[in-house]
């Protein structure tokens, strides 16, 4: 079968060859249509990008989509539209709708997700029960809440709210939620969809104003990941109760003093139950200073917690706050505990772990069977933190478990990939990890990297594409449709290009 993209790929290869030979015309083409990388670091994907620009497309994925949709029938285009909406691929939605403006006709859930207010009004006039019926995998209220199209079409804000009003008037429930699944342990509410998933503060405010429950066990936690505090303030103003949740600890993950202060003033307790227990455990208090130790919170955060009543002598699963501070290398916490006269003796295993944190000779080797259970996942816990690479390598040298899955089934290399840390991905690959491991969310190493490119809070400052390149160079298989489903256009372009250049590495599934 003819691949209609082949002429464009050949053009990119020819451009690359001419440019490397110093051809003046090739140089002029790159000046007229600048690639995304520096001229000294161009890769094949950059030349594909230039070819796309020369053909009046903003990117190679957009050119590819346009070529592919030429051969699709209406049903195939509708299926591609559903996938794009589900994965938040706004540029794909835009392209499909420009080509076929009536593509969503008769598909109520898609019309809701794309804020087609006239179509929704007409459909509800004919059949008001549509507001409460499942439309594919979600109810209409959930299609609206989980849609990310507000970022593609901010001018449709009023239309979005009009649709929310119409759905509510027709009987929709603002507390609709997706059913719990084995991958997602609890139901996900419309409020979580708007605030935690779509970062849609306008719709989140509307939901709260119309009775959405702010204590849905997800929204408050994920609001601490947004950084701008709007969602958090909104939830707290509508009665979200942080006591007994893990929202405080999630805010501490980012050393976010403002969010922690907001949560403490709203009733969060410094030493509290850390959300719901895992694996059938009984509920247990998770002391805030233990979290501060392992997240390397600074002195200002520690002072804030101490002022809120955090117990500097608190034990957690047999270890002290001082031990945790030494083991994770949090010198600010060590200094404050020392000033308080709280310096209990460390066990032999804790002394080895503490030496690794200081990059000193360990004086022995770690025995996982003798280590406190809270330290068994220490490599996975510190690898995303700044300045911890030497500490991590010292732990490996001392015998720490560098390929152990955590409670969610995530291995250190998968976390390194999700965090977009290519140097750590390369390091773990050198150790020989299990590349066939599937985590508790059903993710492989490569799919975890792609997921991180869309969801890691630090993704703007990380390099997920380089992580993907490293593992693919190492021989990891590339699922055929992964490029089409990637939500980040640059990642999609890279995976699509890789699949074309390495067909033998592409697998179904």
DATADA-V553274 format. One record per backbone hydrogen bond with DSSP energy under -0.5 kcal/mol. NH is the residue of the N-H (numbers start at 1). CO is the residue of the C=O. If there is no record, write none. Layout:
BEGIN
nh={NH & NH}
co={CO & CO}
END
This chain:
BEGIN
nh={4 & 6 & 8 & 9 & 10 & 11 & 12 & 13 & 14 & 15 & 16 & 17 & 18 & 19 & 20 & 21 & 22 & 23 & 27 & 28 & 29 & 30 & 31 & 32 & 33 & 41 & 42 & 46 & 47 & 48 & 49 & 50 & 51 & 52 & 53 & 54 & 55 & 55 & 56 & 57 & 63 & 64 & 65 & 66 & 67 & 68 & 69 & 70 & 70 & 71 & 72 & 77 & 78 & 79 & 80 & 81 & 82 & 83 & 84 & 85 & 86 & 87 & 88 & 89 & 90 & 92 & 93 & 94 & 95 & 96 & 97 & 98 & 99 & 100 & 103 & 105 & 107 & 108 & 111 & 112 & 113 & 114 & 115 & 116 & 117 & 120 & 121 & 122 & 123 & 124 & 125 & 126 & 127 & 130 & 131 & 132 & 133 & 133 & 135 & 136 & 138 & 140 & 143 & 144 & 145 & 146 & 147 & 151 & 153 & 156 & 157 & 160 & 161 & 162 & 163 & 164 & 165 & 166 & 167 & 168 & 169 & 170 & 171 & 172 & 174 & 176 & 178 & 181 & 185 & 188 & 189 & 190 & 193 & 194 & 195 & 196 & 197 & 198 & 200 & 201 & 204 & 205 & 206 & 207 & 208 & 209 & 210 & 211 & 212 & 214 & 216 & 222 & 223 & 224 & 224 & 225 & 226 & 233 & 234 & 235 & 236 & 237 & 238 & 238 & 239 & 240 & 242 & 245 & 250 & 251 & 252 & 253 & 254 & 254 & 255 & 256 & 257 & 260 & 261 & 262 & 263 & 264 & 265 & 266 & 267 & 268 & 272 & 272 & 274 & 275 & 281 & 286 & 287 & 288 & 290 & 291 & 292 & 293 & 294 & 295 & 296 & 297 & 302 & 303 & 304 & 305 & 306 & 307 & 308 & 309 & 310 & 312 & 314 & 316 & 319 & 321 & 324 & 325 & 326 & 327 & 328 & 329 & 330 & 331 & 334 & 335 & 336 & 337 & 338 & 339 & 340 & 341 & 342 & 343 & 351 & 352 & 353 & 354 & 355 & 356 & 357 & 358 & 359 & 360 & 366 & 368 & 370 & 371 & 375 & 376 & 378 & 381 & 382 & 383 & 385 & 388 & 392 & 393 & 394 & 395 & 396 & 397 & 398 & 399 & 400 & 402 & 406 & 409 & 415 & 416 & 417 & 418 & 419 & 420 & 421 & 422 & 424 & 425 & 426 & 427 & 428 & 429 & 430 & 431 & 431 & 432 & 432 & 433 & 435 & 437 & 439 & 440 & 442 & 448 & 449 & 450 & 451 & 452 & 453 & 454 & 454 & 455 & 456 & 459 & 461 & 462 & 463 & 467 & 468 & 469 & 470 & 471 & 472 & 473 & 474 & 475 & 476 & 478 & 479 & 480 & 482 & 485 & 486 & 489 & 492 & 493 & 494 & 495 & 496 & 497 & 498 & 499 & 500 & 501 & 502 & 505 & 506 & 507}
co={2 & 3 & 5 & 5 & 6 & 7 & 8 & 9 & 10 & 11 & 12 & 13 & 14 & 15 & 16 & 17 & 19 & 18 & 23 & 24 & 25 & 26 & 27 & 28 & 29 & 38 & 39 & 43 & 43 & 44 & 45 & 46 & 47 & 48 & 49 & 50 & 51 & 52 & 53 & 52 & 59 & 60 & 61 & 62 & 63 & 64 & 65 & 66 & 67 & 68 & 69 & 73 & 74 & 75 & 76 & 77 & 78 & 79 & 80 & 81 & 82 & 83 & 85 & 84 & 88 & 89 & 89 & 90 & 91 & 92 & 93 & 94 & 95 & 96 & 100 & 102 & 104 & 106 & 107 & 108 & 109 & 110 & 112 & 111 & 115 & 116 & 117 & 118 & 119 & 120 & 121 & 122 & 123 & 127 & 128 & 129 & 129 & 130 & 138 & 134 & 135 & 133 & 139 & 140 & 141 & 142 & 143 & 148 & 149 & 153 & 154 & 156 & 157 & 158 & 159 & 160 & 161 & 162 & 163 & 164 & 165 & 166 & 168 & 167 & 172 & 173 & 188 & 184 & 183 & 178 & 187 & 176 & 189 & 190 & 191 & 192 & 192 & 193 & 194 & 199 & 200 & 201 & 202 & 203 & 204 & 205 & 206 & 208 & 207 & 212 & 214 & 218 & 219 & 220 & 221 & 222 & 223 & 229 & 230 & 231 & 232 & 233 & 234 & 235 & 236 & 235 & 240 & 242 & 246 & 247 & 248 & 249 & 250 & 251 & 252 & 251 & 255 & 256 & 257 & 258 & 259 & 260 & 261 & 262 & 264 & 263 & 270 & 286 & 284 & 273 & 278 & 272 & 285 & 270 & 287 & 287 & 288 & 289 & 290 & 291 & 293 & 292 & 298 & 299 & 300 & 301 & 302 & 303 & 304 & 306 & 305 & 310 & 311 & 319 & 316 & 314 & 320 & 321 & 322 & 323 & 324 & 325 & 325 & 329 & 330 & 331 & 332 & 333 & 334 & 335 & 336 & 338 & 337 & 341 & 347 & 348 & 349 & 350 & 351 & 352 & 353 & 354 & 356 & 355 & 398 & 366 & 367 & 367 & 372 & 373 & 375 & 377 & 378 & 379 & 382 & 385 & 388 & 389 & 390 & 391 & 392 & 393 & 394 & 396 & 395 & 400 & 410 & 406 & 411 & 412 & 413 & 414 & 415 & 417 & 416 & 420 & 421 & 421 & 422 & 423 & 424 & 425 & 426 & 427 & 428 & 428 & 429 & 428 & 433 & 434 & 443 & 408 & 439 & 444 & 445 & 446 & 447 & 448 & 449 & 450 & 451 & 451 & 452 & 456 & 458 & 459 & 420 & 463 & 464 & 465 & 466 & 467 & 468 & 469 & 470 & 472 & 471 & 505 & 477 & 507 & 479 & 481 & 482 & 487 & 488 & 489 & 490 & 491 & 492 & 493 & 494 & 495 & 496 & 497 & 498 & 502 & 503 & 478}
END
